[in-house]
Amino acid sequence: MNRAPSYRLYAAVIWTLGLLYAILSPGSAVPELPTFPGFDKSVHFTLFFGLVFLWARFWNAHAKEENKTKKLFINYLVFGIIFAIFTEYLQTYVPNRSFDYLDIGANLTGGATGMVLFVYLNKKRSILV
């Protein structure tokens, strides 16, 4: 098994912790944000885009060569979808936060886009992956 540089793990863990902090902070602790339509959804999209992209980089470095892309998609399906729904559910227990199906859609779309971009860049042998 390949050993990934530790910075890949650190980046993924730090992003995950930041995402959890942002999503699970009470609504009163969130700074005033722009109020244009869809801003909240773009934040969810971006958070989950980064989450899946960074974890894909880490998993990619640890996966064996055969079926690497298939394993990454399976990991996304299991990890990304469950995490997106679970974090939204947890917001029901956070003051001034609520469960929103559109947020789940933004989470899943961001995660799927992160995975697609990762696979594309990986095939191109980009230095970003």
ABEGO torsion letter per residue (X at the ends): XBBBBAAAAAAAAAAAAAAAAAAABBAAABBBBBABBGAAAAAAAAAAAAAAAAAAAAAAAABBABGAAAAAAAAAAAAAAAAAAAAAAAAAABBGBBBBAAAAAAAAAAAAAAAAAAAAAAAAGBAAX
